[in-house]
Amino acid sequence: MKIPRRILVGTDFSDYSKEALDYAVLLAKHFGSELYLVHAFEDPIYIPGVTSLAGPGTIEWVHSFREGERKRLEAQAGEIRPSGVQVHPILKEGAAFREIPKAAEELQADLIVLGTHGRTGLDHLMMGSVAERVAHRAACHVLLVKPKAFQKG
């Protein structure tokens, strides 16, 4: 395995993804790698007959939510910069399990770092683990970081 020059780390802003980010920062410092901090923003789910995206203010709300996610991403990158690691925040639109491997390929990343747990357990129940799906789709190595709360011992 070659030294990773470009490390992509996916974040959903959960405490679990923060633990994975901490590992990615340590690796980037150790190897002198650039860090690409990626968050995939998915528009709210539309279920015909149940939800409506045509209501007043919906477009503004989605835009506002997206901008809030962009600000959170930039703030997270800002927390990393004092460590000396060169970090590039990237907001993608779409499902994380698709967008993270695609971003890694576009950036020619050598390594993807992800937490094994995300914002909710419901997501895992409904779709399977994002981390598992990224690992299957990625063209580069993937490091999965298990949160301390789920480690034995």
Residue frames as a rotation matrix with the C-alpha (Angstrom) as fourth column:
MET 1
0.583 0.812 0.000 0.00
0.812 -0.583 0.000 0.00
0.000 0.000 -1.000 0.00
LYS 2
-0.297 -0.689 0.662 1.33
0.643 -0.656 -0.394 3.41
0.706 0.308 0.638 -0.90
ILE 3
-0.775 -0.013 -0.632 1.36
0.525 -0.570 -0.632 6.41
-0.352 -0.821 0.449 1.42
PRO 4
0.190 0.927 0.323 -2.03
0.981 -0.165 -0.105 8.11
-0.044 0.336 -0.941 1.20
ARG 5
-0.857 -0.496 0.142 -1.57
0.511 -0.853 0.103 11.60
0.070 0.161 0.984 -0.24
ARG 6
-0.607 0.749 0.266 -5.28
-0.606 -0.653 0.455 12.34
0.514 0.115 0.850 -0.41
ILE 7
-0.895 0.354 -0.272 -7.56
0.447 0.699 -0.558 11.15
-0.008 -0.621 -0.784 2.37
LEU 8
-0.441 0.844 0.305 -11.30
-0.362 -0.478 0.800 11.58
0.821 0.243 0.516 2.04
VAL 9
-0.943 0.226 -0.244 -13.33
0.320 0.420 -0.850 11.46
-0.090 -0.879 -0.468 5.23
GLY 10
-0.329 0.913 0.242 -17.11
0.271 -0.154 0.950 11.35
0.905 0.378 -0.197 5.19
THR 11
-0.987 0.042 -0.154 -19.03
0.137 -0.271 -0.953 13.22
-0.081 -0.962 0.262 7.86
ASP 12
-0.146 0.976 0.160 -22.65
0.570 -0.049 0.820 13.39
0.809 0.211 -0.549 8.89
PHE 13
-0.239 -0.129 0.962 -21.72
-0.462 -0.857 -0.230 15.63
0.854 -0.500 0.144 11.86
SER 14
0.840 0.502 -0.207 -22.51
-0.089 0.504 0.859 12.88
0.536 -0.703 0.468 14.39
ASP 15
0.533 -0.654 0.537 -20.22
-0.762 -0.096 0.640 12.14
-0.367 -0.750 -0.550 17.32
TYR 16
0.569 -0.285 0.772 -19.41
0.248 0.954 0.169 8.83
-0.784 0.095 0.613 15.62
SER 17
0.740 -0.324 0.590 -18.24
0.604 -0.067 -0.794 10.47
0.297 0.944 0.146 12.41
LYS 18
0.762 -0.503 0.408 -16.21
-0.578 -0.812 0.078 12.92
0.292 -0.295 -0.910 14.53
GLU 19
0.512 -0.588 0.626 -14.28
-0.301 0.560 0.772 9.95
-0.804 -0.584 0.110 15.92
ALA 20
0.540 -0.293 0.789 -13.52
0.767 0.557 -0.317 8.81
-0.347 0.777 0.526 12.37
LEU 21
0.845 -0.211 0.491 -12.50
0.111 -0.829 -0.549 12.38
0.522 0.519 -0.677 11.50
ASP 22
0.711 -0.609 0.352 -10.06
-0.622 -0.311 0.719 12.38
-0.329 -0.729 -0.600 14.42
TYR 23
0.366 -0.566 0.739 -8.39
0.347 0.820 0.456 9.25
-0.863 0.090 0.496 12.97
ALA 24
0.647 -0.069 0.760 -8.27
0.755 -0.084 -0.650 10.83
0.108 0.994 -0.002 9.52
VAL 25
0.888 -0.340 0.310 -6.61
-0.347 -0.937 -0.034 13.96
0.302 -0.078 -0.950 10.91
LEU 26
0.502 -0.732 0.461 -4.00
-0.397 0.279 0.875 11.84
-0.768 -0.622 -0.150 12.72
LEU 27
0.356 -0.342 0.870 -3.27
0.711 0.703 -0.014 9.94
-0.606 0.624 0.493 9.50
ALA 28
0.807 -0.007 0.590 -3.08
0.459 -0.621 -0.635 13.14
0.371 0.784 -0.498 7.46
LYS 29
0.797 -0.557 0.232 -0.64
-0.597 -0.672 0.439 14.68
-0.089 -0.488 -0.868 9.96
HIS 30
0.393 -0.659 0.642 1.49
-0.076 0.672 0.736 11.53
-0.917 -0.338 0.214 10.05
PHE 31
0.110 -0.305 0.946 1.71
0.843 0.533 0.073 11.13
-0.526 0.790 0.316 6.27
GLY 32
-0.675 -0.319 -0.665 1.54
0.026 -0.912 0.410 14.80
-0.737 0.260 0.624 5.27
SER 33
-0.617 0.527 0.584 -1.67
0.787 0.398 0.472 14.09
0.016 0.751 -0.660 3.39
GLU 34
-0.826 0.535 0.180 -4.37
-0.485 -0.836 0.259 16.47
0.289 0.127 0.949 2.22
LEU 35
-0.780 0.624 0.048 -7.76
0.415 0.574 -0.706 15.88
-0.468 -0.531 -0.707 3.82
TYR 36
-0.770 0.636 0.059 -11.03
-0.264 -0.401 0.877 16.11
0.581 0.659 0.477 1.92
LEU 37
-0.847 0.530 0.045 -13.97
0.053 0.169 -0.984 16.49
-0.529 -0.831 -0.171 4.28
VAL 38
-0.832 0.536 -0.142 -17.12
-0.174 -0.010 0.985 15.35
0.526 0.844 0.101 2.46
HIS 39
-0.638 0.757 0.139 -20.73
-0.053 0.137 -0.989 15.68
-0.768 -0.638 -0.047 3.54
ALA 40
-0.882 0.425 0.202 -23.53
0.318 0.224 0.921 14.40
0.346 0.877 -0.333 1.32
PHE 41
-0.698 0.704 -0.131 -26.70
-0.420 -0.550 -0.722 16.48
-0.580 -0.449 0.679 1.56
GLU 42
-0.834 0.503 0.225 -29.82
0.532 0.628 0.568 14.63
0.144 0.593 -0.792 0.57
ASP 43
-0.648 0.689 0.326 -32.98
-0.552 -0.719 0.422 16.59
0.525 0.093 0.846 -0.19
PRO 44
-0.485 0.540 0.688 -35.89
-0.661 0.288 -0.693 15.67
-0.572 -0.791 0.217 2.09
ILE 45
-0.936 0.149 0.319 -37.68
0.270 0.886 0.377 12.48
-0.226 0.439 -0.870 1.12
TYR 46
-0.456 0.833 -0.314 -40.85
-0.881 -0.471 0.030 12.88
-0.123 0.291 0.949 -0.92
ILE 47
-0.891 0.294 0.346 -43.43
0.268 0.956 -0.122 10.14
-0.367 -0.016 -0.930 -0.53
PRO 48
-0.783 0.619 0.069 -46.36
-0.233 -0.393 0.889 10.57
0.577 0.680 0.452 -2.95
GLY 49
0.130 0.967 -0.218 -49.64
0.115 0.204 0.972 10.98
0.985 -0.151 -0.084 -1.10
VAL 50
0.422 -0.042 -0.906 -47.89
0.883 0.244 0.400 11.35
0.205 -0.969 0.140 2.26
THR 51
-0.078 -0.526 -0.847 -45.55
0.555 -0.729 0.402 14.34
-0.828 -0.438 0.349 1.98
SER 52
0.785 0.340 0.518 -45.55
0.620 -0.443 -0.648 17.38
0.009 0.829 -0.558 -0.24
LEU 53
-0.308 -0.924 -0.229 -42.60
0.840 -0.377 0.390 19.39
-0.446 -0.072 0.892 -1.49
ALA 54
-0.375 0.225 0.899 -44.87
0.700 -0.568 0.434 21.92
0.608 0.792 0.055 -3.16
GLY 55
0.497 0.626 -0.600 -45.97
0.867 -0.352 0.352 23.71
0.010 -0.696 -0.718 0.02
PRO 56
0.807 -0.171 0.565 -45.24
-0.039 -0.971 -0.237 27.38
0.589 0.169 -0.790 0.61
GLY 57
0.587 -0.655 0.476 -41.74
-0.809 -0.446 0.383 27.99
-0.039 -0.610 -0.791 1.82
THR 58
0.884 -0.222 0.411 -40.49
0.130 0.962 0.241 24.47
-0.448 -0.160 0.879 1.05
ILE 59
0.628 -0.678 0.381 -37.90
0.544 0.032 -0.838 25.56
0.556 0.734 0.389 -1.49
GLU 60
0.357 -0.477 0.803 -36.64
-0.531 -0.811 -0.246 28.24
0.769 -0.338 -0.543 0.88
TRP 61
0.741 -0.043 0.671 -36.51
-0.612 0.368 0.700 25.74
-0.277 -0.929 0.246 3.72
VAL 62
0.848 -0.449 0.282 -34.48
0.508 0.840 -0.190 23.24
-0.151 0.304 0.940 1.66
HIS 63
0.429 -0.702 0.569 -32.12
0.250 -0.513 -0.821 26.03
0.868 0.494 -0.045 0.57
SER 64
0.443 -0.206 0.872 -31.75
-0.772 -0.582 0.255 27.20
0.455 -0.786 -0.417 4.17
PHE 65
0.875 -0.092 0.475 -31.12
-0.229 0.787 0.573 23.65
-0.427 -0.611 0.667 5.40
ARG 66
0.723 -0.630 0.284 -28.49
0.634 0.442 -0.635 23.08
0.274 0.639 0.719 2.68
GLU 67
0.307 -0.607 0.733 -26.74
-0.161 -0.792 -0.588 26.32
0.938 0.063 -0.341 3.62
GLY 68
0.650 -0.024 0.760 -26.80
-0.760 -0.038 0.649 25.27
0.013 -0.999 -0.043 7.27
GLU 69
0.888 -0.340 0.311 -25.11
0.304 0.939 0.160 21.99
-0.346 -0.048 0.937 6.33
ARG 70
0.516 -0.720 0.465 -22.52
0.470 -0.216 -0.856 23.92
0.717 0.660 0.226 4.30
LYS 71
0.370 -0.336 0.866 -21.77
-0.633 -0.774 -0.029 26.14
0.680 -0.537 -0.499 7.32
ARG 72
0.826 -0.050 0.562 -21.45
-0.441 0.563 0.699 23.12
-0.351 -0.825 0.443 9.61
LEU 73
0.794 -0.545 0.270 -19.02
0.607 0.684 -0.404 21.55
0.036 0.485 0.874 7.13
GLU 74
0.331 -0.671 0.663 -16.94
0.121 -0.667 -0.735 24.71
0.936 0.324 -0.139 6.92
ALA 75
0.559 -0.083 0.825 -16.93
-0.782 -0.385 0.491 25.02
0.277 -0.919 -0.280 10.73
GLN 76
0.910 -0.228 0.347 -15.70
0.051 0.890 0.453 21.44
-0.413 -0.394 0.821 11.05
ALA 77
0.544 -0.743 0.389 -12.94
0.680 0.119 -0.724 22.17
0.492 0.658 0.570 8.52
GLY 78
0.404 -0.340 0.849 -12.08
-0.333 -0.919 -0.209 25.30
0.852 -0.198 -0.485 10.50
GLU 79
0.830 -0.077 0.552 -11.55
-0.524 0.230 0.820 23.19
-0.190 -0.970 0.151 13.61
ILE 80
0.785 -0.533 0.314 -9.00
0.562 0.827 0.001 21.07
-0.261 0.176 0.949 11.72
ARG 81
0.725 -0.481 0.494 -6.96
0.237 -0.499 -0.834 23.84
0.647 0.721 -0.248 10.10
PRO 82
0.642 -0.528 0.556 -5.06
-0.751 -0.579 0.319 24.88
0.154 -0.622 -0.768 13.28
SER 83
0.714 -0.366 0.596 -3.59
-0.032 0.834 0.551 21.35
-0.699 -0.412 0.584 13.38
GLY 84
-0.236 -0.847 -0.477 -1.65
-0.578 -0.272 0.769 22.17
-0.781 0.457 -0.425 10.21
VAL 85
-0.488 0.151 0.859 -3.54
0.559 0.811 0.175 19.70
-0.670 0.566 -0.480 8.03
GLN 86
-0.866 0.234 -0.442 -4.64
-0.477 -0.649 0.592 21.06
-0.149 0.724 0.674 4.67
VAL 87
-0.573 0.751 0.328 -8.39
0.481 0.632 -0.608 20.42
-0.664 -0.191 -0.723 4.59
HIS 88
-0.928 0.335 -0.165 -10.90
-0.320 -0.489 0.811 20.90
0.191 0.806 0.561 1.79
PRO 89
-0.497 0.821 0.281 -14.60
-0.056 0.293 -0.955 20.86
-0.866 -0.490 -0.099 2.74
ILE 90
-0.930 0.221 -0.293 -16.87
-0.288 0.057 0.956 19.48
0.228 0.974 0.011 0.02
LEU 91
-0.328 0.903 0.276 -20.67
-0.404 0.130 -0.905 19.43
-0.854 -0.409 0.323 0.06
LYS 92
-0.989 0.071 -0.127 -22.19
-0.078 0.477 0.876 16.90
0.122 0.876 -0.466 -2.29
GLU 93
-0.223 0.971 0.089 -25.85
-0.923 -0.180 -0.341 16.46
-0.315 -0.158 0.936 -3.13
GLY 94
0.160 0.338 -0.927 -27.24
-0.609 0.774 0.177 12.95
0.777 0.536 0.329 -3.08
ALA 95
0.972 0.231 -0.049 -27.03
-0.128 0.691 0.712 9.74
0.198 -0.685 0.701 -1.09
ALA 96
0.447 -0.848 0.284 -23.81
-0.812 -0.252 0.526 9.42
-0.375 -0.466 -0.801 0.90
PHE 97
0.243 -0.372 0.896 -23.20
0.047 0.927 0.372 5.83
-0.969 -0.048 0.243 -0.18
ARG 98
0.670 -0.008 0.742 -23.10
0.736 0.134 -0.663 7.01
-0.095 0.991 0.096 -3.82
GLU 99
0.930 -0.187 0.318 -21.51
-0.070 -0.936 -0.345 10.43
0.362 0.298 -0.883 -3.42
ILE 100
0.620 -0.737 0.268 -18.57
-0.499 -0.107 0.860 9.48
-0.605 -0.667 -0.434 -1.20
PRO 101
0.140 -0.614 0.777 -17.07
0.524 0.712 0.468 6.86
-0.840 0.342 0.421 -3.58
LYS 102
0.641 0.140 0.755 -17.77
0.752 -0.315 -0.579 9.14
0.157 0.939 -0.307 -6.53
ALA 103
0.935 -0.322 0.147 -15.98
-0.345 -0.921 0.179 12.05
0.077 -0.218 -0.973 -4.81
ALA 104
0.420 -0.813 0.403 -13.06
-0.167 0.367 0.915 9.77
-0.892 -0.451 0.018 -3.93
GLU 105
0.232 -0.286 0.930 -12.72
0.858 0.511 -0.056 8.78
-0.459 0.811 0.364 -7.57
GLU 106
0.828 0.141 0.543 -13.00
0.428 -0.785 -0.449 12.39
0.363 0.604 -0.710 -8.80
LEU 107
0.822 -0.506 0.261 -10.36
-0.568 -0.699 0.434 13.52
-0.037 -0.505 -0.862 -6.29
GLN 108
0.344 -0.657 -0.671 -8.17
-0.159 0.663 -0.731 10.46
0.926 0.358 0.124 -6.87
ALA 109
0.433 -0.101 0.896 -8.23
-0.898 -0.135 0.419 9.78
0.078 -0.986 -0.149 -3.13
ASP 110
-0.447 -0.687 -0.573 -5.94
-0.522 0.721 -0.456 7.06
0.726 0.095 -0.681 -1.84
LEU 111
-0.842 0.148 -0.518 -8.03
0.485 0.628 -0.609 6.34
0.236 -0.764 -0.601 1.25
ILE 112
-0.038 0.874 0.484 -11.58
-0.287 -0.474 0.833 6.86
0.957 -0.107 0.269 2.52
VAL 113
-0.947 -0.186 -0.263 -12.13
0.203 0.290 -0.935 7.05
0.250 -0.939 -0.237 6.29
LEU 114
-0.153 0.964 0.217 -15.63
-0.416 -0.262 0.871 6.52
0.897 0.043 0.441 7.69
GLY 115
-0.626 0.130 0.769 -17.30
-0.741 0.210 -0.638 5.81
-0.245 -0.969 -0.035 10.99
THR 116
-0.945 0.269 -0.187 -19.22
0.182 0.906 0.381 2.56
0.272 0.326 -0.905 11.19
HIS 117
-0.130 0.924 -0.359 -22.21
0.964 0.033 -0.264 4.29
-0.232 -0.381 -0.895 12.77
GLY 118
-0.677 -0.061 0.734 -23.94
0.420 -0.850 0.317 7.50
0.605 0.523 0.601 11.76
ARG 119
-0.696 0.410 0.590 -26.67
-0.560 -0.824 -0.088 9.83
0.450 -0.391 0.803 12.90
THR 120
0.103 0.837 0.538 -29.35
-0.974 0.194 -0.116 7.20
-0.202 -0.512 0.835 13.47
GLY 121
-0.700 -0.234 0.674 -29.77
-0.230 0.968 0.098 3.49
-0.676 -0.086 -0.732 13.82
LEU 122
0.359 0.923 0.137 -32.93
-0.038 0.161 -0.986 3.75
-0.933 0.349 0.093 11.69
ASP 123
0.391 -0.293 -0.872 -30.81
-0.898 -0.327 -0.293 4.56
-0.200 0.898 -0.391 8.64
HIS 124
-0.707 -0.707 0.030 -28.92
-0.694 0.701 0.167 1.29
-0.139 0.097 -0.985 9.09
LEU 125
-0.445 0.633 0.633 -32.14
0.053 0.724 -0.687 -0.63
-0.894 -0.272 -0.356 9.55
MET 126
0.558 0.776 -0.294 -33.74
-0.184 -0.231 -0.956 0.88
-0.809 0.588 0.014 6.44
MET 127
0.823 -0.243 -0.514 -30.82
-0.562 -0.219 -0.797 0.98
0.081 0.945 -0.317 3.99
GLY 128
0.670 -0.717 -0.194 -27.96
0.711 0.694 -0.110 -1.01
0.213 -0.064 0.975 5.46
SER 129
0.358 -0.612 -0.705 -24.79
0.507 -0.506 0.698 0.64
-0.784 -0.607 0.129 6.62
VAL 130
0.957 -0.118 -0.266 -23.59
-0.270 -0.702 -0.659 3.58
-0.110 0.702 -0.704 4.54
ALA 131
0.133 -0.985 0.113 -20.05
-0.840 -0.051 0.540 2.54
-0.526 -0.167 -0.834 5.45
GLU 132
-0.125 -0.122 0.985 -20.60
0.158 0.977 0.141 -0.99
-0.979 0.174 -0.103 4.11
ARG 133
0.735 0.504 0.454 -22.07
0.519 0.013 -0.854 0.32
-0.436 0.864 -0.252 0.89
VAL 134
0.765 -0.554 -0.328 -19.22
-0.624 -0.763 -0.169 2.81
-0.157 0.334 -0.930 0.42
ALA 135
-0.095 -0.860 0.502 -16.66
-0.581 0.457 0.673 0.06
-0.808 -0.227 -0.543 1.02
HIS 136
0.099 0.211 0.972 -18.26
0.508 0.829 -0.232 -2.08
-0.855 0.517 -0.025 -1.71
ARG 137
0.879 0.362 0.310 -18.39
0.448 -0.405 -0.797 0.79
-0.163 0.839 -0.519 -4.22
ALA 138
0.705 -0.611 -0.361 -15.03
-0.448 -0.778 0.441 2.47
-0.550 -0.149 -0.822 -3.54
ALA 139
0.863 -0.475 -0.172 -12.13
0.023 0.377 -0.926 2.10
0.505 0.795 0.336 -5.94
CYS 140
-0.148 -0.933 0.328 -9.59
-0.457 -0.229 -0.859 2.86
0.877 -0.277 -0.393 -3.17
HIS 141
-0.654 -0.162 -0.739 -8.90
0.511 0.626 -0.589 1.55
0.558 -0.763 -0.327 0.34
VAL 142
0.237 0.766 0.598 -11.51
-0.287 -0.533 0.796 2.23
0.928 -0.360 0.093 3.02
LEU 143
-0.843 -0.447 -0.299 -10.77
0.198 0.260 -0.945 2.49
0.500 -0.856 -0.131 6.73
LEU 144
0.249 0.966 0.072 -13.81
0.077 -0.094 0.993 1.94
0.965 -0.242 -0.098 8.93
VAL 145
-0.791 -0.519 0.325 -13.59
-0.210 -0.270 -0.940 3.38
0.575 -0.811 0.105 12.44
LYS 146
0.014 0.778 -0.628 -15.68
0.622 0.485 0.615 1.71
0.783 -0.399 -0.477 15.09
PRO 147
0.260 0.132 0.956 -16.84
-0.439 -0.866 0.239 4.18
0.860 -0.482 -0.167 17.76
LYS 148
-0.771 -0.610 0.183 -15.41
-0.392 0.228 -0.891 3.77
0.502 -0.759 -0.415 21.24
ALA 149
-0.258 0.769 0.585 -18.94
-0.933 -0.041 -0.357 3.29
-0.251 -0.638 0.728 22.59
PHE 150
0.759 0.589 -0.278 -19.26
-0.649 0.719 -0.248 0.06
0.054 0.369 0.928 20.57
GLN 151
-0.061 -0.861 -0.505 -15.82
-0.509 0.462 -0.726 -1.38
0.859 0.213 -0.466 21.32
LYS 152
0.876 0.296 -0.380 -15.48
0.119 0.632 0.765 -4.21
0.467 -0.716 0.519 23.80
GLY 153
0.226 -0.824 -0.520 -12.97
0.904 0.376 -0.204 -4.02
0.364 -0.424 0.830 26.58
